[in-house]
Amino acid sequence: MDCLKEKVQEKLLQINKISFDDLDLKTKERLMEVERFIQEREKEAEELIRRIQELKITKTSITNSNSTHFTRKTLYNDLILNEYVNYSIEKSEGYFNEGKIKRLQQQINDIKNQYNKVLSHITKSTVLELQVEKLKEELEYMLSKNDKLHELIVEKDVTIRVLKEKTRSDNISRLQKKK
C-alpha cells in the first residue's frame, strides 16, 4: 500500500505539483486504484515479454524441444537441416524488432561513417582552398616584386649605357685634346 501511495505522490508532483495529502479521500482512492491497475498491467506485460523471449526460435530451443528428435550435433552436421533452420530463424517474426533494430543501427553507423568522410573531405577541401588562396597571394607578391626588379634592371641598364656613352665621349674628348 505504501509503495502505491509513494508512486501516486511521485507522479502527482511530476505532473502538476499537487500534494497527495491535499486531495479528498475519494480522489485518493481512485488514484490508488488506477496505480494498482497500472502496476498489475506492467507486471503482466513484463511476464508476457519474458515468455515471448523464451519462445524465441533458436537452434537450442529447436534441439531441446520435445517435438524434435535430433541433437545439436545432428543439426550442425546435416547441412540442409542446418541451412533450413538458419533460414527459418532469420525469417521468423521478431516480436521485439531485433533484426530491424540491428539493421537500423548498422544504417546509422554507415551514415555516421559517410558523414565523417564528407566532413573530412569538406575540411580538406577548405584547407586546400585556403592554401591555394595563400599561394596565389604569394605568387602575386612575387610577380609584383619581379616586375619592380625588372624595372630596376632596365633603369640600371639605361644608366650603365648612359655612363658608358659618357665615358666614351669623355675618352674621345681627352684624346682629341691630347692631339
C-alpha positions as CSV (number, residue, x, y, z in Angstrom):
1,M,0.0,0.0,0.0
2,D,2.8,2.4,0.9
3,C,4.5,1.6,-2.4
4,L,1.4,2.6,-4.3
5,K,0.9,5.8,-2.3
6,E,4.5,6.7,-2.9
7,K,4.2,6.1,-6.7
8,V,1.0,8.2,-6.8
9,Q,2.6,11.0,-4.8
10,E,5.7,11.0,-7.1
11,K,3.6,11.1,-10.3
12,L,1.4,13.9,-8.9
13,L,4.4,16.0,-8.1
14,Q,5.8,15.4,-11.5
15,I,2.7,16.3,-13.5
16,N,1.3,19.3,-11.6
17,K,2.9,19.7,-8.2
18,I,-0.2,18.7,-6.3
19,S,0.3,17.1,-2.9
20,F,-1.4,13.8,-2.3
21,D,-2.4,14.9,1.2
22,D,-4.3,17.9,-0.1
23,L,-6.7,15.7,-2.1
24,D,-10.1,14.5,-1.0
25,L,-10.5,10.9,0.1
26,K,-12.4,9.7,-3.0
27,T,-9.8,11.1,-5.4
28,K,-7.0,9.4,-3.3
29,E,-8.9,6.1,-3.6
30,R,-9.4,6.5,-7.3
31,L,-5.7,7.4,-7.8
32,M,-4.6,4.4,-5.8
33,E,-7.0,2.1,-7.9
34,V,-5.5,3.5,-11.1
35,E,-1.9,3.0,-9.9
36,R,-2.7,-0.6,-8.7
37,F,-4.2,-1.3,-12.2
38,I,-1.2,0.2,-14.0
39,Q,1.3,-1.8,-11.9
40,E,-0.7,-5.1,-12.5
41,R,-0.7,-4.4,-16.2
42,E,3.0,-3.6,-16.2
43,K,3.7,-6.8,-14.3
44,E,1.6,-8.8,-16.8
45,A,3.4,-7.1,-19.7
46,E,6.8,-7.9,-18.3
47,E,5.7,-11.5,-17.8
48,L,4.5,-11.7,-21.4
49,I,7.7,-10.2,-22.7
50,R,9.7,-12.7,-20.7
51,R,7.5,-15.5,-22.1
52,I,7.9,-14.3,-25.7
53,Q,11.6,-14.1,-25.2
54,E,11.5,-17.8,-24.0
55,L,9.6,-18.7,-27.2
56,K,12.1,-17.2,-29.5
57,I,13.2,-19.7,-32.1
58,T,16.8,-20.6,-31.7
59,K,18.9,-23.7,-32.6
60,T,19.0,-24.5,-28.9
61,S,15.2,-24.2,-28.5
62,I,14.7,-26.4,-31.5
63,T,17.0,-29.2,-30.4
64,N,15.8,-29.0,-26.7
65,S,12.2,-29.2,-27.8
66,N,10.2,-32.4,-27.1
67,S,8.7,-32.2,-30.5
68,T,12.1,-32.6,-32.3
69,H,14.1,-35.8,-32.1
70,F,17.7,-34.9,-33.0
71,T,20.7,-33.4,-31.3
72,R,22.6,-30.2,-31.9
73,K,25.4,-32.3,-33.4
74,T,22.9,-33.7,-36.0
75,L,21.6,-30.2,-36.6
76,Y,25.2,-28.9,-37.3
77,N,26.3,-31.9,-39.3
78,D,23.2,-32.1,-41.6
79,L,23.9,-29.1,-44.0
80,I,20.4,-29.0,-45.4
81,L,18.8,-29.1,-42.0
82,N,21.2,-26.5,-40.7
83,E,20.6,-24.2,-43.6
84,Y,16.8,-24.7,-43.3
85,V,16.9,-23.8,-39.6
86,N,19.2,-20.8,-40.2
87,Y,16.8,-19.5,-42.8
88,S,13.7,-20.1,-40.6
89,I,15.3,-18.3,-37.7
90,E,16.3,-15.4,-40.0
91,K,12.8,-15.2,-41.3
92,S,11.0,-15.7,-38.0
93,E,8.9,-12.9,-36.7
94,G,11.0,-10.6,-34.5
95,Y,8.4,-9.5,-31.9
96,F,10.9,-7.0,-30.5
97,N,12.2,-6.0,-33.9
98,E,15.7,-7.1,-33.0
99,G,16.6,-7.7,-36.6
100,K,15.2,-4.4,-37.7
101,I,16.9,-2.6,-34.8
102,K,20.3,-4.2,-35.8
103,R,19.8,-3.2,-39.5
104,L,18.8,0.4,-38.5
105,Q,21.8,0.6,-36.1
106,Q,24.1,-0.6,-39.0
107,Q,22.5,2.0,-41.2
108,I,23.1,4.7,-38.6
109,N,26.7,3.6,-38.3
110,D,27.1,3.7,-42.1
111,I,25.5,7.1,-42.3
112,K,27.8,8.4,-39.5
113,N,30.8,7.0,-41.4
114,Q,29.7,8.7,-44.6
115,Y,29.1,11.9,-42.6
116,N,32.6,11.8,-41.2
117,K,34.1,11.1,-44.6
118,V,32.1,14.0,-46.1
119,L,33.1,16.3,-43.2
120,S,36.8,15.2,-43.6
121,H,36.6,15.8,-47.4
122,I,35.0,19.3,-46.9
123,T,37.6,20.1,-44.3
124,K,40.5,19.0,-46.6
125,S,38.9,20.9,-49.5
126,T,38.6,24.1,-47.4
127,V,42.2,23.8,-46.2
128,L,43.3,23.3,-49.8
129,E,41.3,26.3,-50.9
130,L,42.9,28.4,-48.2
131,Q,46.3,27.1,-49.2
132,V,45.7,27.9,-52.9
133,E,44.5,31.4,-52.0
134,K,47.6,32.0,-49.9
135,L,49.8,30.7,-52.7
136,K,48.0,33.0,-55.2
137,E,48.7,35.9,-52.9
138,E,52.3,34.9,-52.5
139,L,52.6,34.5,-56.3
140,E,51.1,37.9,-56.9
141,Y,53.5,39.4,-54.4
142,M,56.5,37.7,-56.1
143,L,55.3,38.7,-59.6
144,S,55.0,42.3,-58.4
145,K,58.5,42.1,-56.8
146,N,59.8,40.6,-60.0
147,D,58.3,43.4,-62.1
148,K,59.9,46.0,-59.8
149,L,63.2,44.3,-60.1
150,H,62.9,44.1,-63.8
151,E,62.1,47.9,-63.9
152,L,65.2,48.5,-61.7
153,I,67.3,46.4,-64.1
154,V,66.1,48.4,-67.0
155,E,66.8,51.6,-65.2
156,K,70.3,50.4,-64.3
157,D,70.9,49.2,-67.9
158,V,70.0,52.7,-69.1
159,T,72.2,54.3,-66.5
160,I,75.1,52.0,-67.5
161,R,74.5,52.7,-71.2
162,V,74.5,56.5,-70.5
163,L,77.6,56.2,-68.3
164,K,79.3,54.1,-71.0
165,E,78.4,56.7,-73.6
166,K,79.6,59.5,-71.4
167,T,82.8,57.6,-70.6
168,R,83.4,57.0,-74.3
169,S,82.6,60.6,-75.1
170,D,84.9,61.8,-72.4
171,N,87.6,59.5,-73.6
172,I,87.2,60.7,-77.1
173,S,87.3,64.3,-75.9
174,R,90.5,63.7,-74.0
175,L,92.1,62.0,-76.9
176,Q,91.3,64.9,-79.2
177,K,92.6,67.4,-76.7
178,K,95.9,65.5,-76.5
179,K,96.3,65.6,-80.2
